Amino acid sequence: MSDTVKIGIIGGGLMGREVASALARWFVLDGFPVKAELTAVCDLAEKQREWFRKVPTVKLLTADYHELLASPDVDVVYVAVPHNLHEAIYLDVLKAGKDLFAEKPFGIDLKAARTIAAAAASSSRFVRCSSEFPFFPGVQRAYQAALGGGLGRLLEVRSGFHHSSDLDPTKPVNWKRQIKTCGEIGVMGDLGMHTVHVPFRLGWNPTRVYAQLQKIYHQRPDGKGGTAPCDTWDNALLHTDVVVEGSEVPVRFEMKRLAPGETNTWFIEILGTDGGVKYSTKEPKTLWTFQRGKEQVWQRTDLGFHGPFPTITGGIFEPGFPDCFLQMWAAFLAERAGKLDGKFGCVTPDEAVRSHELFEAALKSHREKVAVSL
């Protein structure tokens, strides 16, 4: 391995702890060319910071992210904070001369995303955005099937991410349920990057969108005995047109916080005249493929543990979220080192900006009840 890449985290909540877990398991990557370790953590809450004391490589715990950015023991900064804080913190990371692994949606709105992307380009720092689900083996197989061109003429594509926890009206409000912190795009900012990552990487960029957006619960308990407003979109269906090999193809993006029965389900369906492929994290080992012949057949393949980056884990075992999260980090650091070698990479600043362009057009589409060109 080369010299160790030192990682700092700003935002030690749910995703920050996942980063700590992934870096602690770095040794499971087999023959990986880069070594990485967590060295610094910033969070405003002392309780969150204290959790990271169990990580032996962490040298700095602070409530001031400027102190983390000034540390010579930090090369790359991962930032997981509410969307309204993205722009200021991301820009400060770049000004400090650090590389940035950003959380989605890469700014609270399109203007912020464009500002961050421009700063990234002018800084010459390495910047990517988080989206872990495409690193499941089944998603990689679906991506390769679409890339291989054996599906014939595309008929339709469906890509989505569904949650159900917000079906509970007694769930307390949090920052993701309010425009001032989550952004007007609501659920699209929360879940949308996951749905567009693979289609965008395949070059399937929407030229027109018709959006159906829903606000189901307009208020929730505030955790203090009262209620607080919820003004973000809960569910979003984006019906888009994409030009593939000269033909328009309908591509539907689904982002739902209120999807009955779904805990954390990412899925994609790609259908063509000669073949098709379907994958969902609800059945993480199962890949469905279609072949058109004299008889039309959907075939089920039981997948093993085969991510883009080899690990010590046996191929017969079943992958989970921590595994695809580790693969995402491997992709980030491999590409940063110039050693991605054609493997699937993380979301680029350009792709993040294009997602915001889609989401802003979706807001206009829903508001005016028309299809909006991009």
VEXDREN-2710 file (C-alpha; in Angstrom, 1 decimal):
% VEXDREN-2710
k/r/px/py/pz
1/MET/0.0/0.0/0.0
2/SER/1.0/3.6/-0.5
3/ASP/1.2/6.3/2.2
4/THR/-1.9/6.4/4.4
5/VAL/-4.7/8.8/3.3
6/LYS/-6.0/10.6/6.5
7/ILE/-9.7/11.1/6.7
8/GLY/-11.6/13.8/8.6
9/ILE/-15.4/13.8/9.2
10/ILE/-17.6/16.8/9.7
11/GLY/-20.9/15.5/11.0
12/GLY/-20.6/12.5/13.3
13/GLY/-24.1/11.2/13.0
14/LEU/-25.5/8.2/11.3
15/MET/-23.4/8.5/8.1
16/GLY/-20.3/9.6/9.9
17/ARG/-20.3/6.5/12.0
18/GLU/-20.7/4.4/8.9
19/VAL/-17.6/6.0/7.5
20/ALA/-15.7/5.1/10.8
21/SER/-17.0/1.5/10.4
22/ALA/-15.9/1.3/6.7
23/LEU/-12.4/2.6/7.4
24/ALA/-12.0/0.3/10.4
25/ARG/-12.6/-2.6/8.0
26/TRP/-10.3/-1.3/5.3
27/PHE/-8.1/-4.4/5.6
28/VAL/-10.8/-6.6/4.1
29/LEU/-10.1/-5.0/0.7
30/ASP/-7.8/-7.5/-1.1
31/GLY/-4.7/-5.9/-2.6
32/PHE/-6.1/-2.4/-2.6
33/PRO/-3.5/0.2/-3.6
34/VAL/-4.4/2.8/-1.0
35/LYS/-4.4/2.7/2.8
36/ALA/-6.9/4.9/4.7
37/GLU/-7.7/5.8/8.3
38/LEU/-9.9/8.1/10.3
39/THR/-7.9/10.8/12.1
40/ALA/-10.3/13.6/13.0
41/VAL/-14.0/14.1/13.7
42/CYS/-16.1/17.3/14.2
43/ASP/-19.6/17.4/15.6
44/LEU/-21.4/20.1/17.6
45/ALA/-22.8/17.5/20.0
46/GLU/-20.4/16.2/22.6
47/LYS/-22.3/12.9/22.8
48/GLN/-21.7/12.3/19.0
49/ARG/-18.0/13.2/19.4
50/GLU/-17.6/10.9/22.3
51/TRP/-18.7/7.8/20.3
52/PHE/-15.5/8.2/18.2
53/ARG/-13.2/7.9/21.1
54/LYS/-13.4/4.1/20.6
55/VAL/-11.6/4.6/17.2
56/PRO/-7.9/4.3/18.0
57/THR/-6.7/6.3/15.0
58/VAL/-8.7/9.4/15.8
59/LYS/-6.4/12.1/17.1
60/LEU/-8.7/15.1/17.0
61/LEU/-12.3/15.5/18.3
62/THR/-13.7/19.0/18.0
63/ALA/-16.9/21.1/17.8
64/ASP/-15.3/23.6/15.4
65/TYR/-14.8/22.3/11.9
66/HIS/-12.3/25.1/11.2
67/GLU/-10.0/23.3/13.7
68/LEU/-10.4/20.1/11.7
69/LEU/-9.6/21.9/8.4
70/ALA/-6.5/23.4/9.9
71/SER/-5.1/20.0/10.9
72/PRO/-2.1/18.6/9.0
73/ASP/-3.4/15.2/9.9
74/VAL/-6.4/15.5/7.4
75/ASP/-6.1/14.9/3.7
76/VAL/-9.7/14.2/2.8
77/VAL/-12.9/15.5/4.4
78/TYR/-16.2/13.8/4.4
79/VAL/-19.1/16.1/5.2
80/ALA/-22.5/14.8/6.4
81/VAL/-24.6/17.8/7.6
82/PRO/-28.0/19.3/6.7
83/HIS/-28.4/20.5/3.2
84/ASN/-28.5/24.2/4.1
85/LEU/-24.9/23.9/5.5
86/HIS/-23.4/22.2/2.4
87/GLU/-22.3/25.3/0.4
88/ALA/-20.5/27.1/3.2
89/ILE/-18.7/24.0/4.6
90/TYR/-17.8/22.5/1.2
91/LEU/-16.3/25.8/0.1
92/ASP/-14.3/26.0/3.3
93/VAL/-13.0/22.5/2.8
94/LEU/-11.8/23.4/-0.6
95/LYS/-10.2/26.7/0.6
96/ALA/-8.3/24.7/3.2
97/GLY/-6.7/22.7/0.5
98/LYS/-8.5/19.4/1.4
99/ASP/-10.1/16.9/-0.9
100/LEU/-13.9/16.6/-0.5
101/PHE/-16.2/13.6/-0.3
102/ALA/-19.6/15.4/-0.2
103/GLU/-22.9/14.1/0.8
104/LYS/-25.9/14.4/-1.5
105/PRO/-27.6/16.5/-2.8
106/PHE/-24.4/18.7/-3.1
107/GLY/-26.0/21.9/-1.9
108/ILE/-29.5/22.9/-0.9
109/ASP/-30.4/24.0/-4.5
110/LEU/-29.2/24.4/-8.0
111/LYS/-27.4/27.7/-7.3
112/ALA/-25.5/26.2/-4.4
113/ALA/-24.6/23.1/-6.4
114/ARG/-23.2/25.2/-9.3
115/THR/-21.2/27.4/-6.9
116/ILE/-19.7/24.3/-5.2
117/ALA/-18.9/22.7/-8.6
118/ALA/-17.2/25.8/-9.8
119/ALA/-15.1/26.1/-6.7
120/ALA/-14.1/22.5/-7.0
121/ALA/-13.0/23.0/-10.6
122/SER/-10.9/26.1/-9.8
123/SER/-9.4/24.5/-6.7
124/SER/-8.1/21.5/-8.5
125/ARG/-9.0/19.4/-5.4
126/PHE/-10.5/15.9/-5.9
127/VAL/-14.3/16.1/-5.2
128/ARG/-17.0/13.5/-5.4
129/CYS/-20.4/13.0/-4.0
130/SER/-21.8/10.0/-2.0
131/SER/-24.1/7.4/-3.5
132/GLU/-23.5/3.9/-2.2
133/PHE/-26.3/1.7/-3.5
134/PRO/-24.8/1.3/-7.1
135/PHE/-22.0/-0.6/-5.5
136/PHE/-24.1/-3.6/-4.7
137/PRO/-23.1/-6.6/-6.9
138/GLY/-26.6/-6.7/-8.4
139/VAL/-26.5/-3.1/-9.5
140/GLN/-23.1/-3.5/-11.1
141/ARG/-24.4/-6.5/-13.1
142/ALA/-27.4/-4.4/-14.2
143/TYR/-25.1/-1.6/-15.2
144/GLN/-22.9/-3.9/-17.2
145/ALA/-25.9/-5.4/-18.9
146/ALA/-27.1/-2.0/-20.0
147/LEU/-23.6/-0.9/-21.0
148/GLY/-23.1/-4.0/-23.0
149/GLY/-25.8/-3.2/-25.5
150/GLY/-27.4/-6.6/-25.6
151/LEU/-30.9/-5.4/-24.5
152/GLY/-31.9/-4.3/-28.0
153/ARG/-33.8/-1.0/-28.4
154/LEU/-34.7/0.3/-24.9
155/LEU/-38.4/0.3/-24.1
156/GLU/-38.4/1.9/-20.6
157/VAL/-36.3/2.4/-17.5
158/ARG/-37.5/2.7/-13.9
159/SER/-35.1/3.8/-11.1
160/GLY/-36.2/4.4/-7.5
161/PHE/-35.6/4.6/-3.8
162/HIS/-38.4/4.0/-1.3
163/HIS/-38.7/4.5/2.4
164/SER/-41.7/3.9/4.7
165/SER/-40.8/5.3/8.1
166/ASP/-42.7/8.6/7.5
167/LEU/-46.0/6.7/7.2
168/ASP/-46.0/7.1/11.0
169/PRO/-47.6/10.5/11.7
170/THR/-46.2/10.4/15.3
171/LYS/-42.6/10.4/14.0
172/PRO/-41.1/13.7/15.3
173/VAL/-40.1/16.4/12.8
174/ASN/-36.5/16.7/11.8
175/TRP/-34.4/18.8/9.5
176/LYS/-35.3/16.7/6.4
177/ARG/-38.9/17.8/6.7
178/GLN/-38.4/21.5/6.5
179/ILE/-37.5/23.7/3.5
180/LYS/-35.2/25.9/5.4
181/THR/-32.8/23.1/6.1
182/CYS/-33.6/20.4/3.5
183/GLY/-34.4/22.6/0.6
184/GLU/-37.5/23.1/-1.5
185/ILE/-36.7/19.9/-3.5
186/GLY/-37.5/17.9/-0.3
187/VAL/-37.4/14.2/-0.9
188/MET/-35.6/14.7/-4.3
189/GLY/-32.6/16.1/-2.4
190/ASP/-32.7/13.3/0.2
191/LEU/-33.1/10.3/-2.1
192/GLY/-32.7/11.6/-5.7
193/MET/-29.0/11.2/-6.1
194/HIS/-29.3/7.5/-5.5
195/THR/-31.9/7.2/-8.3
196/VAL/-30.0/9.2/-11.0
197/HIS/-26.5/7.9/-10.4
198/VAL/-26.7/4.8/-12.6
199/PRO/-28.8/6.4/-15.5
200/PHE/-26.6/9.4/-15.6
201/ARG/-23.4/7.3/-15.7
202/LEU/-25.0/5.4/-18.6
203/GLY/-25.4/8.7/-20.4
204/TRP/-29.2/8.8/-20.0
205/ASN/-29.7/12.5/-19.3
206/PRO/-33.4/13.6/-19.3
207/THR/-34.4/16.2/-21.9
208/ARG/-37.9/16.7/-20.5
209/VAL/-39.6/16.0/-17.2
210/TYR/-43.2/15.9/-15.9
211/ALA/-43.3/15.7/-12.1
212/GLN/-45.9/14.5/-9.6
213/LEU/-45.0/15.7/-6.1
214/GLN/-46.9/14.9/-2.9
215/LYS/-47.0/16.5/0.6
216/ILE/-48.9/14.0/2.8
217/TYR/-48.3/15.1/6.4
218/HIS/-48.1/18.9/6.8
219/GLN/-47.1/18.8/10.5
220/ARG/-45.5/16.5/13.0
221/PRO/-44.7/16.4/16.7
222/ASP/-41.9/18.7/17.6
223/GLY/-40.5/16.6/20.4
224/LYS/-41.5/19.2/22.9
225/GLY/-45.2/18.5/23.4
226/GLY/-46.3/20.6/20.4
227/THR/-46.3/20.3/16.6
228/ALA/-44.1/21.8/13.9
229/PRO/-44.7/22.3/10.2
230/CYS/-43.5/19.9/7.5
231/ASP/-43.3/21.7/4.2
232/THR/-41.0/19.5/2.1
233/TRP/-42.2/17.1/-0.5
234/ASP/-42.7/13.5/0.8
235/ASN/-43.0/11.6/-2.5
236/ALA/-41.8/12.4/-6.0
237/LEU/-42.4/10.7/-9.4
238/LEU/-40.4/12.2/-12.2
239/HIS/-41.5/11.1/-15.7
240/THR/-38.7/11.9/-18.1
241/ASP/-37.7/11.6/-21.7
242/VAL/-34.2/10.4/-22.5
243/VAL/-32.7/10.1/-25.9
244/VAL/-30.8/6.8/-26.4
245/GLU/-29.3/6.0/-29.8
246/GLY/-31.6/8.5/-31.5
247/SER/-34.8/7.3/-29.9
248/GLU/-36.8/8.8/-27.0
249/VAL/-37.1/6.4/-24.0
250/PRO/-39.3/7.0/-21.0
251/VAL/-37.3/6.9/-17.8
252/ARG/-39.2/7.2/-14.5
253/PHE/-37.4/8.3/-11.3
254/GLU/-39.2/7.4/-8.0
255/MET/-38.3/8.9/-4.6
256/LYS/-40.7/8.1/-1.7
257/ARG/-40.6/8.6/2.0
258/LEU/-44.0/7.2/2.3
259/ALA/-43.9/3.8/0.4
260/PRO/-45.9/1.1/2.4
261/GLY/-43.8/-1.8/3.3
262/GLU/-40.4/-0.4/2.2
263/THR/-37.7/0.1/4.8
264/ASN/-34.8/1.2/2.5
265/THR/-35.3/-0.2/-1.0
266/TRP/-33.3/0.9/-4.0
267/PHE/-34.2/-0.6/-7.3
268/ILE/-33.7/-0.4/-11.1
269/GLU/-35.5/-1.9/-14.1
270/ILE/-34.2/-1.6/-17.6
271/LEU/-36.3/-3.2/-20.4
272/GLY/-35.4/-3.6/-24.0
273/THR/-36.7/-5.4/-27.1
274/ASP/-34.1/-8.2/-26.8
275/GLY/-33.5/-8.3/-23.1
276/GLY/-34.0/-6.8/-19.7
277/VAL/-32.6/-6.6/-16.2
278/LYS/-34.2/-5.9/-12.8
279/TYR/-32.6/-5.6/-9.4
280/SER/-33.8/-4.5/-6.0
281/THR/-32.0/-4.3/-2.6
282/LYS/-35.1/-5.9/-1.1
283/GLU/-33.7/-9.2/-2.5
284/PRO/-29.9/-8.3/-2.4
285/LYS/-28.7/-11.6/-3.9
286/THR/-31.3/-11.8/-6.7
287/LEU/-30.8/-10.5/-10.3
288/TRP/-33.6/-10.9/-12.8
289/THR/-32.7/-11.0/-16.5
290/PHE/-35.0/-11.3/-19.5
291/GLN/-34.3/-12.9/-22.8
292/ARG/-36.5/-12.7/-25.9
293/GLY/-36.6/-16.0/-27.8
294/LYS/-39.2/-18.3/-29.1
295/GLU/-40.4/-18.3/-25.5
296/GLN/-39.9/-15.2/-23.4
297/VAL/-38.1/-15.9/-20.2
298/TRP/-37.3/-14.1/-17.0
299/GLN/-34.4/-15.8/-15.3
300/ARG/-33.4/-15.5/-11.7
301/THR/-29.7/-15.5/-10.8
302/ASP/-28.5/-16.0/-7.2
303/LEU/-25.6/-13.6/-6.8
304/GLY/-22.6/-13.9/-4.6
305/PHE/-20.2/-11.4/-3.0
306/HIS/-18.6/-9.7/-6.0
307/GLY/-18.1/-5.9/-5.8
308/PRO/-16.0/-3.8/-8.1
309/PHE/-13.1/-4.1/-5.6
310/PRO/-12.0/-7.5/-4.4
311/THR/-12.3/-8.4/-0.7
312/ILE/-11.3/-11.3/1.5
313/THR/-15.0/-12.2/1.8
314/GLY/-16.0/-15.5/0.1
315/GLY/-18.0/-15.2/-3.1
316/ILE/-20.8/-17.3/-1.7
317/PHE/-21.7/-14.8/1.0
318/GLU/-24.4/-12.1/0.9
319/PRO/-23.5/-8.4/0.7
320/GLY/-25.1/-5.7/2.8
321/PHE/-25.2/-2.0/3.2
322/PRO/-21.8/-1.8/5.1
323/ASP/-20.2/-3.7/2.2
324/CYS/-21.5/-1.4/-0.6
325/PHE/-20.5/1.6/1.6
326/LEU/-17.0/0.2/1.9
327/GLN/-16.9/-0.3/-1.9
328/MET/-18.0/3.3/-2.5
329/TRP/-15.2/4.6/-0.3
330/ALA/-12.8/2.3/-2.2
331/ALA/-14.0/3.8/-5.5
332/PHE/-13.5/7.3/-4.1
333/LEU/-9.9/6.7/-2.9
334/ALA/-8.9/4.6/-6.0
335/GLU/-10.1/7.4/-8.4
336/ARG/-8.4/10.0/-6.2
337/ALA/-5.1/8.0/-6.6
338/GLY/-5.6/7.6/-10.3
339/LYS/-6.2/3.9/-9.9
340/LEU/-9.9/3.4/-10.6
341/ASP/-8.9/1.4/-13.7
342/GLY/-12.3/1.6/-15.5
343/LYS/-14.3/0.6/-12.4
344/PHE/-17.6/2.3/-11.5
345/GLY/-16.9/5.6/-9.8
346/CYS/-18.7/7.9/-7.4
347/VAL/-20.9/10.8/-8.4
348/THR/-19.0/13.7/-10.0
349/PRO/-19.7/17.4/-9.4
350/ASP/-21.1/17.6/-13.0
351/GLU/-23.5/14.8/-12.3
352/ALA/-24.6/16.4/-9.0
353/VAL/-25.3/19.7/-10.8
354/ARG/-27.3/17.8/-13.4
355/SER/-29.4/16.2/-10.7
356/HIS/-30.2/19.6/-9.3
357/GLU/-31.2/20.8/-12.8
358/LEU/-33.6/17.9/-13.0
359/PHE/-35.0/18.6/-9.6
360/GLU/-35.5/22.3/-10.2
361/ALA/-37.3/21.5/-13.5
362/ALA/-39.4/19.0/-11.6
363/LEU/-40.5/21.8/-9.2
364/LYS/-41.5/24.0/-12.1
365/SER/-43.3/21.1/-13.8
366/HIS/-45.4/20.3/-10.7
367/ARG/-46.1/24.0/-10.1
368/GLU/-47.3/24.6/-13.6
369/LYS/-48.7/21.2/-14.4
370/VAL/-46.6/20.9/-17.6
371/ALA/-43.7/19.0/-19.0
372/VAL/-40.5/21.1/-18.6
373/SER/-37.5/20.8/-21.0
374/LEU/-34.0/20.6/-19.7
END
